[in-house]
Amino acid sequence: MINFWQNTSLRSSIEWAYDTNTKDMIQTLVYQREKNNPGTGNVRLGINRLFEPTINFYRETMGIEWLLPVDDKGISKNDDYCYIFNYELNQLDSSEYEVIKKYSNINTMLIMNIKTPDK
């Protein structure tokens, strides 16, 4: 019993620990949209494929119509924002992105593309 209580987490499970901050990331993205460009078209979010089901779930259940459905194809230069693991930042040109928020407990970050072709 002691081992069970010491290793129990009400925030995440071992299998889905990477999704611990996905809801917070969505709320941060909503805040960024309202702060920077409310009502100005759709937002494209590039992601690591692991986050696809959960982000699409929150998108639908929270009624975030301006957020385009995410897919499991990874990130691209056309994405307005990206939610990725920290190590994936090495694959990008850091001069084209601004870090919005880091989630150190799972080593992920939400970044904004400051050089999307539409901007």
C-alpha positions in Angstrom: 0.0 0.0 0.0 2.8 2.4 0.9 4.5 1.8 -2.5 1.2 2.4 -4.3 0.5 5.7 -2.6 4.0 7.0 -3.1 4.0 6.2 -6.8 0.4 7.3 -7.6 -0.1 10.4 -9.6 -3.4 12.1 -10.0 -2.1 14.3 -12.8 -0.8 11.7 -15.3 -0.2 8.0 -15.9 3.1 6.4 -17.0 1.7 5.7 -20.4 0.5 9.2 -21.1 2.9 11.3 -19.1 3.7 13.3 -22.2 0.1 14.6 -22.2 0.4 16.1 -18.7 0.5 19.7 -20.0 -1.5 19.5 -23.2 -4.6 21.1 -21.7 -2.5 23.9 -20.3 -0.8 24.4 -23.7 -4.2 24.7 -25.4 -5.3 27.3 -22.8 -2.0 29.2 -23.4 -2.6 29.0 -27.2 -6.2 30.4 -26.7 -4.7 33.3 -24.6 -2.1 34.0 -27.2 -4.7 34.1 -29.9 -6.9 36.5 -27.9 -3.9 38.7 -27.0 -2.2 38.9 -30.4 -4.7 38.4 -33.2 -8.3 37.8 -32.2 -10.7 36.8 -35.0 -8.1 36.8 -37.7 -8.5 33.5 -39.4 -7.5 30.0 -38.6 -4.4 28.9 -36.6 -2.3 26.0 -37.8 -0.6 24.1 -34.9 2.4 21.8 -35.8 2.9 19.0 -33.3 4.8 15.9 -32.4 2.6 13.1 -33.5 2.1 11.9 -29.9 -0.1 14.9 -29.1 -2.6 14.5 -32.0 -5.4 12.7 -30.3 -5.5 14.8 -27.2 -5.2 18.1 -29.0 -8.0 17.3 -31.4 -10.1 16.1 -28.4 -9.6 19.5 -26.6 -10.1 21.4 -29.8 -13.5 19.8 -30.3 -14.7 19.6 -26.6 -13.6 23.2 -25.9 -15.2 24.5 -29.2 -12.0 26.1 -30.6 -13.1 26.5 -34.1 -10.3 28.7 -35.2 -7.7 26.0 -34.5 -7.3 23.7 -37.5 -7.4 20.0 -36.8 -3.9 18.7 -36.1 -2.4 15.6 -37.8 0.4 13.2 -37.1 2.7 14.5 -40.0 4.9 16.6 -37.7 5.7 20.3 -38.1 6.2 22.5 -41.1 7.3 26.1 -41.9 3.6 26.9 -42.5 2.6 26.3 -38.9 1.7 29.3 -36.9 2.6 27.6 -33.6 4.3 24.3 -32.7 4.0 22.2 -29.6 7.1 20.0 -29.5 9.6 18.3 -27.3 12.6 20.4 -26.5 15.0 18.2 -28.5 12.9 18.9 -31.6 13.9 22.6 -31.5 17.3 21.6 -32.9 15.5 20.7 -36.2 14.3 24.2 -36.6 15.8 27.6 -37.5 15.7 29.2 -34.0 15.6 32.7 -35.7 12.2 31.9 -37.0 10.6 30.9 -33.7 9.8 32.5 -30.4 9.3 30.3 -27.3 5.9 31.1 -25.7 6.0 28.6 -22.8 8.2 25.7 -21.7 6.9 22.8 -19.7 10.0 21.5 -17.9 8.3 18.6 -16.2 7.9 16.8 -19.6 10.4 18.8 -21.6 8.0 20.3 -24.2 7.4 23.8 -25.4 4.9 25.9 -27.2 6.6 28.1 -29.8 5.3 30.7 -32.3 6.5 30.9 -35.9 7.4 34.5 -36.4 8.1 34.0 -40.1 5.1 32.1 -41.5 4.6 32.7 -45.2 1.3 34.4 -44.5 2.9 37.0 -42.2 
